[in-house]
């Protein structure tokens, strides 16, 4: 029989282990004076490689500001997206600032200290398309980035872990979904012509606007918003001190207008709130 003394000792050891782990990542950031951020370099204007061969973009500027407020330098790495969202980072990076949606499934393996902006998803077609109402896209061939909320929309499986966005209305239904490994693939196929490979795409408004600025012959169907995506900073499970500190910083960046300024810089519109 296990004695009461041994049970208490075992329980206390678990408490001490938890206490030893709590705050470990934040302590590492502060002691090394560097915050390592996992992000994307292939998703303009959130993250991309600029003409100076440097990583740049909205997420990059947000990361730099967070590091500044922590009083540390910032280092960027670009692991595969599915590696980031899988959790159990094992210290390979400290935080992800990569426009991640806080879904219910992800919240089981990651923590989300704060939502820093909200991006509308829209349906887009080729300039020569005659479609003017997004509901006319029912049954059409539509391109999406695989493993993202745009794909989840068509399986009606959007499970966003927040209550500060309008409910999703599934106006467009189709089984003809073509998935891509990145956000640029659907744009490139749609630009080939109306119906050449795709009839439409479902993408972030900011991604569409960036493509149009580069000369892509595309347009939003009717400016209707399919859904709003709340995009958050992510941390691995197990460091409540880091989560709390980052949440505090994101809150300050909302209050003092920093996120509004950065959104205006990169998107020409304020995505830091839903309007």
Buried (B, 14 or more C-beta within 10 A) or exposed (E): EEEEEEEEEEEEEEEEEEEEEBBBBBEBBBEEEBBBBBBBBBBBBBBBBEEEEEBBBBBBBBBBBBBEBBEBBBBBEBBEBEEBBEBEBEEEBBBBBBBBBBBEEBBEEBBBBBBBBBBBBBBBBBEEBEBEEBEBBEEBBBBBBBBBBBBBBBEEEBEBBBEEBEEBEEBBEBEEBBBBEBBBBBBBBBBEBBBEBBBBBBBBBBBBBBBBEEEBBBBBBBEBBBBBBBBBBBBBBBBBEBBBBBBEBBEBBBEEEBBBBBBBEBBEBBBBEBE
